[in-house]
Amino acid sequence: MHIDARNLDNNTLIEGDICIIGAGAAGISMALEWINTPYKVILLEGGGFEYEAQMQDLYKGKTTGQRYYPLESARLHYFGGTTGHWAGFCSPMDPIDFKKRDWVPLSGWPIQREDLDPFYERAQTNLDLGPYEYTSNYWQQKDNSLNSLPFNEKVVFNKIWQFSPPTRFGAKYKDTIVNASNIHLYTYANVTNITANESVSAIKEVTIKNFAGKQHTVKAKYFVMACCAIQNARVLLASNKQAPKGLGNDNDLVGRHFMEHLEIKSAELWLPKPEILKLYALEYGKTKARAELAITEEMQRAHKILNGTASFEPLEVAKREPAFIDLWTADPDEREKNMRNFEKLEDQSNPKNGYSSYQLFTRIEQAPNPASRITLDTETDALGVPRAMLHWELTSLEKRSIRQIYEIIGQQLGITSKGRVRLMDYLQDEKDNSWPEFTGGGWHHMGTTRLSNDAKTGVVDADCKAHGLNNLYIAGSSCYVTAGAPNPTLTLVALTLRLSDHLKTKAGIAV
């Protein structure tokens, strides 16, 4: 059922068994799992069902360090969350992403890839994806025109992506959530404070506010924060009346280790003759699966580099396209205009015989870095919550890894005389650790409430429960320990389904 919190009597007490804070991909996925159970689930969404400038303003914040997008443009503040403008790229993390790597500081998850596999498979349905098949052989058997470049598979492999339509959670799941008798969706219910018990060992209640001047209290047995990596950290840090550093922040880890995927033009591929490279091509709205080039675990270990992938775009098209960091402004109308122009450029050329030159575009993980973080500003939003401040800081490991990835790809292509790779100028000097102006991210916020069974190195444990708070859980990509190469949505939904099963077990529900 749906309740507009603006229409409730002021200071209404709302009670339930589970309170989910945030109705994006994680929060909605969690709520769907509890439909038709004997438990009352409260789902809190700060906005309504459509975009509103006043609501979006609550996500404004400041950025320092590496140039970044305006914070209010990177996340959407209404039912369905940022699935309202995601592109649908999906792929599971690789086994190495979960392992301890001695060259990647603070790496190593308390769970492994095989622990997530059954949840990845379930998440495929939520995201309207195909079968849980991410090998190039599977897709090549379905289409024999998907020819692979001739790499040594022990060095470079084809990392497969599947594409959601993309699923807009707000549109697809609205009726299901609203019509579920035990799911109580409250819109215009912004959590502005979390209150713990006297010993600060469990959450007692949360306070919600809206622009109608209403304030309400929500009590539950369990609370699940599913806002996003920035907002999860922001709300915990702002709830500092009982814990001066913020709730769950005894070890000063909340908000730290903010990670993004670096997405950046990196090199050029030149072929002896034009080729379509259909296996690696992407046509928005039509492509079901495609490959990107990735470096094997063995070679990552040998060269001590981060995990990343290389995708292809015709060079003559790519040279006319501005960088996303310049397109994605704070003004939504300007963003829409920019992206329409960008898509027109991509559609202009499509010769039947393909191209002889391609731009190689990198998506690579950022190493966990405690200096890359979310903190609170002295300025507050219209509901009285301190605004978020992002300091995005990169290291030399990211740049060295990008350079090494293309050296490996270039060497492999040279061995077979298949083509040649030319590094872009900013990668030529091995001693230069600066970044060009067009350096951007994937709008993939991760790591601010990282997983660890040790409270000294993480905010939540392997079950996503906050250390020191017996009934507070956190869902979403803020729990990531490392970022891997894939876009985060598939993994965050899988991790949320795993958390849901854990809570069901605690509640005595068979899973």
PyMOL commands that set and color helices and strands:
alter all, ss='L'
color gray80, all
select helices_A, chain A and resi 5-7+25-33+53-59+71-74+81-84+95-98+113-126+136-142+169-172+174-178+229-238+278-280+297-303+315-318+324-327+332-347+396-416+425-427+477-479+489-507
alter helices_A, ss='H'
color red, helices_A
select strands_A, chain A and resi 2-4+13-21+41-44+61-65+89-90+156-163+183-187+190-196+203-209+215-225+262-275+289-295+308-314+355-364+373-380+386-392+420-423+440-441+472-474
alter strands_A, ss='S'
color yellow, strands_A
deselect
rebuild
show_as cartoon
